[in-house]
């Protein structure tokens, strides 16, 4: 019987330590200031100037095919801007 109780207590101690470590990790992540990202200025289709995160642009250009001039012109005719 003593073995069972000591095993349970050991498990509870380890579980409480793990919960405490997770709580500390979450608290330390909130304390860090957000990393500054490089911004690029771009124009929207309606002519507004906006700042976009550069990582979004690099991901979009590397994963998608570029539109042809004909596709862009067709899109401009059908868009409601």
C-alpha positions as CSV (number, residue, x, y, z in Angstrom):
1,X,0.0,0.0,0.0
2,X,2.8,2.4,0.8
3,X,4.2,1.9,-2.7
4,X,0.9,2.9,-4.3
5,X,0.6,6.1,-2.2
6,X,4.2,7.1,-2.9
7,X,3.8,6.5,-6.6
8,X,0.6,8.6,-6.7
9,X,2.3,11.4,-4.7
10,X,5.3,11.3,-7.1
11,X,2.9,11.5,-10.1
12,X,1.1,14.4,-8.6
13,X,4.3,16.2,-7.8
14,X,5.5,15.7,-11.4
15,X,2.1,16.8,-12.8
16,X,2.1,20.0,-10.7
17,X,5.6,20.8,-11.7
18,X,4.6,20.4,-15.4
19,X,1.6,22.6,-15.0
20,X,3.8,25.2,-13.3
21,X,6.3,25.1,-16.1
22,X,3.6,25.5,-18.8
23,X,2.2,28.5,-16.9
24,X,5.6,30.1,-16.6
25,X,6.3,29.5,-20.3
26,X,3.0,31.1,-21.3
27,X,3.7,34.1,-19.0
28,X,7.1,34.6,-20.4
29,X,5.8,34.6,-24.0
30,X,3.4,37.3,-23.2
31,X,6.1,39.4,-21.6
32,X,8.2,39.5,-24.8
33,X,7.6,42.5,-27.1
34,X,6.4,41.5,-30.5
35,X,9.2,41.3,-33.1
36,X,9.2,44.1,-35.6
37,X,8.6,43.0,-39.1
38,X,9.6,44.7,-42.3
39,X,6.7,46.6,-44.0
40,X,6.3,47.4,-47.7
41,X,4.1,50.1,-49.1
42,X,1.7,49.0,-51.8
43,X,-1.3,50.4,-53.6
44,X,-4.7,48.7,-53.5
45,X,-6.7,48.4,-56.7
46,X,-8.7,51.4,-55.7
47,X,-5.6,53.6,-55.3
48,X,-5.2,53.6,-51.5
49,X,-1.7,53.3,-50.0
50,X,-1.3,50.5,-47.5
51,X,1.5,48.9,-45.6
52,X,1.9,45.1,-45.9
53,X,4.1,42.7,-44.0
54,X,7.0,41.7,-46.3
55,X,6.8,38.1,-45.3
56,X,3.2,37.9,-46.6
57,X,4.4,39.2,-50.0
58,X,7.2,36.7,-50.3
59,X,5.0,33.8,-49.3
60,X,2.3,34.8,-51.8
61,X,4.8,35.2,-54.7
62,X,6.6,32.0,-54.0
63,X,3.5,29.8,-53.8
64,X,1.2,31.2,-56.5
65,X,1.5,31.7,-60.2
66,X,1.5,35.2,-61.6
67,X,-1.5,36.4,-63.5
68,X,-1.2,37.3,-67.1
69,X,-2.1,40.7,-68.4
70,X,-5.2,39.3,-70.0
71,X,-6.3,37.8,-66.7
72,X,-5.7,41.1,-64.8
73,X,-7.7,43.1,-67.4
74,X,-10.5,40.6,-67.2
75,X,-10.5,40.9,-63.4
76,X,-10.6,44.7,-63.6
77,X,-13.6,44.6,-65.9
78,X,-15.5,42.2,-63.6
79,X,-14.5,43.7,-60.2
80,X,-16.9,46.0,-58.5
81,X,-14.3,48.6,-57.4
